Amino acid sequence: MNGGLDRSRAFVKDVKRLVVKVGTAVATRSDGRLALGRLGALCEQIKELNSEGYEVILVSSGAVGIGRQRLRYRKLVNSSFADLQKPQVEIDGKACAAVGQNSLMALYDTLFGQLDVTSAQLLVTDNDFRDKEFRKQLNDTVKSLLSLRVIPIFNENDAVSTRRAPYEDSSGIFWDNDSLSALLALELKADLLILLSDVEGLYSGPPSDPRSKLIHTYIKEKHQGEITFGDKSRVGRGGMTAKVKAAVNAAYAGVPVVITSGYAPENIIKVLQGECVGTLFHQHAHLWAPVTDYGARVMAVAARESSRRLQALTSQDRRKILLDIADALEANEKLINIENEADVTAAQLAGLEKSLISRLALKPGKIKSLANSIRVLANMEDPIGHVLKRTELADGLLLEKTSSPLGVLLIIFESRPDALVQISSLAIRSGNALLLKGGKEAKRSNEILHKVITSAIPESVGGRLIGLVTSREEIPDLLKLDDVIDLVIPRGSNKLVSQIKASTKIPVLGHADGICHVYVDKSANMEMAKHIVLDAKVDYPAACNSMETLLVHKDLVQTGGLNELTVDLRTAGVNLYGGPRASKELNLPEAHSFHHEYNSMTCTIEIVDDVYAAIDHIHQHGSAHTDCIIAEDHEVAEVFLRQVDSAAVFHNASTRFCDGARFGLGAEVGISTSRIHARGPVGVEGLLTTRWILRGSGQVVDGDNGVMYTHKDVTHIQANGFIPPSLHKEENGGIGIH
């Protein structure tokens, strides 16, 4: 990964102003003298950036070390033999700073002068930053210098500083040049802070240990408890501990930071070219880092915390998030389509199936359609906190059964990037957090959609509400988290769903197959039947609700109805297979199995004796998804509707209507064939559970002698506008009686 391009470094394209901090170990050699070669290479990089229009601010350590080395030499020269026999006293640090600063700036002035660049010295103390007027003057001065292409060089004025002990940065005061550089990056509104060190970046252990690995992206939640820092710098006050602390403070305040080696001659330029050198600190780093770096449990726990913050918002605030997401999708439609087209092209070149490519492509108008669906969802009644049942247990003791979010959902889906948008909007509307794993064939589409959606979520909730899992290898770790993740919804192949169900203790909601049937009864209106059959198969063959098997009453063989249906299907380009009876009657190749989902312009036809035979066939070979009868005989239709044990059963309507949006649910996370919890298209209500809320006035059980139980259903009282005196409306959009 080192040296390659990293998508997480894409922010550098917007960098104009940067602060570069040079550590003491970079500016000096091991003997305390100035490292002329390294500083020369540094100045050459800054010269190049300056000429390209970057605004570079330098913060340089090294003055105390240089001054100490020079004063020790001067003291030695001026000492008598008797002086040398006495115990040597450490030279005063303030004197070292005064002498060293002069030498350091003289060198910078010379080096920059040779490159036709002008530099300026600015010395500051911690007390200066307590003065608002000083801060204003500082900004004005730096702005003026940068406009003249002058390089401002900052250092703490240790010679006159009154600071005696470390001071946390919370009030804007600094302790060393690392925290000074972070403070200046924020104060001067820099776009990037680069901290140059004597090592490549932050390591998982001592840099000298061959088992230690460079951490390319620092995740605060993961790394702050795992990294053990070594000693401070050999000559400066800081070291890696100080650098990481400064980097975290700056990054989480909005300025990205990279810690990298100042020994490499081109590292500053490489950082600005987006190369993955050093360690990146960024407030959104957890969104870029692979789950393997971030940790499955940390990701899931962070999602749960965000979901609780989401639930604490008012209904109006949750609605606004959805409207902001809809606007963001439309505003970024061009960028989304570019990434999606790249996925489609890659899938075509890889020779993937046409049905998969069809599900992968975001067709023209799709983003606008998704945005409008989100707006419909936003304007629906808030599903959280509904009182489903209200029972008076005893006088003054009221029990309410209310709707409540499930918590954290893990959604694993293949091919369809639009599913990411639908699922995310449903989760937000229902107050749930999401962990999403899309198919690798939709990687670029999913990443840009995830970025657009999470950028519209306010910081008070946090982008970690929706986590994007980047690799199939992380799924096993997530499936073990039955104490954090509340529901798994797989959307994909039979193989995928079966693997998920066999690999987790977490409840799984979904369907393995979409083997949908249309039964055409002898009483059917044939013109209607032809329209419905064609729509069910041809409208979107790759969908799970498209017809896979056509069952036809035996009498339609003699009346010609079966022939009409087959002619229309063939004319539309559908490949036909037959069951044992239909293959002989129509001279069709025989289907290998009735339990087969084609997901393409192919279907199976079979002839049955009557509605009961059709029902038996569906129960034996179907997947309990969506099945339809076309009949004018309403008694026959009612038998079918009552007896077919599927999630959705239709009369005289295409199976393609089995869809969350078409059902008026706003969107769907999938279609469930489960018989526990949600069944059929799963919208907002399918992502809710219930909570019990008991309101009393001091009652106790006391061996069931404490109250006189009434167990009276008073749900209807609220509906009629009566609110018991002990109840009141919650003002914050919380769960109350409204």
Buried (B, 14 or more C-beta within 10 A) or exposed (E): EEEEEBEBBEBBEEBEBBBBBBBBBBBBBEEBEBBEEBBBBBBBBBBBBBEEEBBBBBBBBBBBBBBBBBBBEEBEEEEEEEEEEEEEEEBEBBBBBBBBBBBBBEBBBEBBEEBEBBBBBBBBBBEBBEEEEBBEEBEEEBEEBBEEEBBBBBBBBBBEBEBEEEBEBEEBBBBBBBBBBBBBBBBBEBBBBBBBBBBBBBBBBEBEEEEEEBBBBBBBBBBEEEBEBEEBBEBBBBBBBBBBBBBBBBBBEEBBBBBBBBBBBBBBBBBBEBBBBBBBBBBBBBBBBEBEBBBBBBBBBBBBBBBEBBBBBEBEBBBBBBBBBBBBBBBBBEEBBEBBBBBBEBBEEEEBEBBBBBBBBBEEEBBEBBBBBBBBBBEBEBBBBBBEEBBBBBEBBBBBBBBBBBBBBBBBBBBBBBBBBBBBBBBBBBBBBBBBBBBBBBBBBBBBBBBBBBBBBBEEBBBBBBBBBBEEEBBEBBBBBEEBBBBBBBBBBBEBBEBBBEBBEBBBBBBBBBBBBBBBBBBBBBEBBBBBBBBBBBBBBBBBBBBBBBBBBBBBBEEEBBEBBBEBBEEEEBEBBBBEBBBEBBEBEEBEEBBBBBBBBBBBBBBBEBBEBBBEBBBEBBBBBBBBBBBEBEEBBBBBBEBBEBBBBBBBBBBBBBBBBEBEBBBBBBBBBBEEBBBBBBBBEBBBEEBEBEBBEEBEEEEEEEBEEEEEEBEEBBEEEEEBEEBEEEEEBBBBBE
